[in-house]
């Protein structure tokens, strides 16, 4: 600040300068804290939607994604998949733009993926070869339905596949073409 252009005594100009400087320092501190809070919020939000290990979306992410269902063209099929050798980790695939008359093609595609997956060699850290398979339940999701009941149908079909020998795809509520 050029104190000669101010019509105040110099000691007041210095106080004004220190006061302004103090305000800027305080403002910067609070601004940096706010940016930190925003970044922490973004990270927490991301962590609430995605698995930390795999980076795949979780159920909350699926809910957010499927809230857009009203804007999708055609109907939707949803598959719930579980790797047979491991416990508790289920995956969901949403097939969009599926017409009822073509639902069988989606099921066939899922069965093809199943055969490819079963043919892949997997090895433990000790070099032991594993044969991995997956079971799946799939259902048709008609326009206007909520996620909860649709997911439940697919999950019921999955558990039917597991009860009947695993490594298979079960259909719940196949649509009428």
C-alpha positions in Angstrom: 0.0 0.0 0.0 1.3 3.4 -0.9 0.7 5.3 2.4 1.5 8.6 0.8 -1.8 8.5 -1.1 -3.8 7.7 2.0 -4.9 10.7 4.1 -4.3 8.8 7.3 -1.4 9.0 9.7 1.3 6.4 8.8 0.8 4.4 12.0 -2.9 3.9 11.0 -1.8 2.8 7.5 0.5 0.2 9.0 -2.3 -1.0 11.3 -4.6 -1.2 8.2 -1.9 -3.1 6.4 -1.4 -5.6 9.3 -5.1 -5.9 9.7 -5.7 -6.6 6.0 -2.8 -9.1 6.0 -4.3 -10.8 9.1 -7.7 -11.0 7.4 -6.1 -12.5 4.2 -4.1 -15.1 6.3 -7.3 -16.1 8.1 -9.3 -16.2 4.9 -6.7 -18.3 3.2 -6.6 -20.7 6.2 -10.4 -21.1 6.1 -10.4 -21.4 2.3 -7.8 -24.2 2.4 -9.8 -25.9 5.1 -12.9 -25.7 3.0 -11.0 -27.2 0.0 -9.8 -30.0 2.2 -13.3 -30.7 3.4 -14.6 -30.7 -0.2 -11.9 -33.2 -1.2 -12.6 -35.4 1.9 -16.3 -35.4 1.0 -15.5 -36.3 -2.6 -13.3 -39.2 -1.4 -15.9 -40.4 1.1 -18.6 -40.2 -1.6 -16.5 -42.2 -4.0 -15.7 -44.8 -1.3 -19.4 -45.2 -0.6 -20.0 -46.1 -4.2 -17.0 -48.3 -5.2 -15.2 -51.2 -3.7 -11.7 -50.2 -2.7 -10.0 -53.4 -3.8 -11.6 -54.0 -7.2 -12.8 -50.5 -8.1 -16.2 -52.0 -9.0 -19.4 -50.2 -8.1 -21.2 -51.5 -5.0 -25.0 -51.8 -4.4 -25.3 -48.1 -3.7 -23.6 -47.4 -7.1 -26.1 -49.8 -8.7 -29.0 -47.9 -7.1 -27.7 -44.6 -8.4 -27.0 -46.1 -11.9 -30.4 -47.7 -12.2 -32.2 -44.5 -11.1 -31.5 -43.5 -14.7 -33.6 -46.4 -15.9 -36.5 -44.2 -17.0 -34.2 -42.7 -19.6 -33.0 -46.0 -21.0 -34.5 -47.2 -24.3 -36.1 -50.6 -24.2 -36.3 -52.9 -21.2 -33.4 -54.1 -19.1 -32.1 -57.5 -17.9 -30.2 -57.8 -14.7 -27.9 -60.7 -13.7 -26.5 -61.4 -10.3 -23.3 -63.5 -10.5 -21.3 -65.3 -7.8 -17.9 -67.0 -8.3 -18.6 -70.5 -7.0 -15.4 -71.1 -5.2 -15.5 -67.9 -3.1 -18.0 -66.9 -0.5 -20.0 -63.7 -0.3 -19.0 -61.6 -3.3 -21.8 -61.2 -5.8 -21.5 -59.1 -8.9 -24.3 -57.6 -10.9 -24.5 -56.9 -14.7 -27.1 -54.6 -16.1 -28.0 -55.3 -19.7 -29.7 -52.2 -21.2 -31.8 -51.9 -24.3 -33.1 -55.5 -24.2 -36.4 -56.3 -25.8 -38.5 -59.1 -24.4 -38.2 -61.0 -27.7 -34.4 -60.9 -27.5 -34.0 -61.8 -23.8 -32.9 -65.4 -24.7 -29.9 -63.8 -26.6 -28.8 -62.1 -23.4 -29.1 -65.4 -21.5 -27.1 -67.2 -24.2 -24.4 -64.5 -24.1 -24.2 -64.9 -20.3 -23.8 -68.6 -20.7 -21.0 -68.0 -23.3 -19.2 -65.8 -20.8 -19.6 -68.6 -18.2 -18.0 -71.2 -20.5 -15.1 -68.8 -21.3 -14.6 -68.0 -17.6 -14.6 -71.7 -16.7 -11.9 -72.4 -19.4 -9.5 -69.8 -18.0 -6.6 -71.1 -15.9 -6.4 -69.6 -12.4 -3.5 -70.3 -10.1 -2.9 -69.8 -6.4 0.2 -68.0 -5.1 1.6 -71.6 -4.6 1.2 -72.5 -8.2 -1.9 -74.7 -7.7 -4.3 -74.6 -10.6 -7.8 -73.7 -9.8 -10.9 -74.4 -11.8 -13.2 -71.4 -11.2 -16.8 -71.3 -12.3 -19.7 -68.9 -11.6 -23.4 -69.2 -11.0 -25.8 -66.6 -12.2 -29.4 -65.6 -11.8 -31.0 -63.4 -14.4 -34.3 -61.7 -14.7 -36.1 -59.3 -17.0 -36.6 -55.8 -15.7 -39.7 -54.2 -17.2 -40.2 -50.5 -17.5 -41.6 -48.9 -14.3 -40.3 -51.6 -11.9 -38.1 -50.6 -8.9 -34.7 -52.1 -8.4 -35.4 -53.9 -5.2 -37.9 -56.5 -6.4 -36.0 -57.0 -9.7 -32.7 -57.6 -7.8 -34.5 -60.0 -5.5 -35.7 -62.1 -8.4 -32.3 -62.3 -9.9 -30.8 -63.2 -6.5 -33.4 -66.0 -6.1 -32.5 -67.3 -9.5 -28.8 -67.2 -8.5 -29.4 -69.2 -5.3 -31.5 -71.7 -7.4 -28.4 -72.2 -9.6 -26.2 -72.7 -6.5 -28.7 -75.2 -5.0 -28.8 -77.2 -8.3 -25.1 -77.8 -8.7 -23.5 -74.4 -9.4 -21.8 -73.4 -12.7 -25.1 -72.6 -14.3 -27.4 -69.8 -15.3 -31.0 -69.7 -13.9 -33.7 -67.5 -15.2 -36.4 -66.0 -13.1 -39.5 -64.5 -14.7 -38.6 -64.9 -18.3 -40.6 -62.3 -20.3 -43.2 -63.2 -22.8 -42.2 -62.1 -26.3 
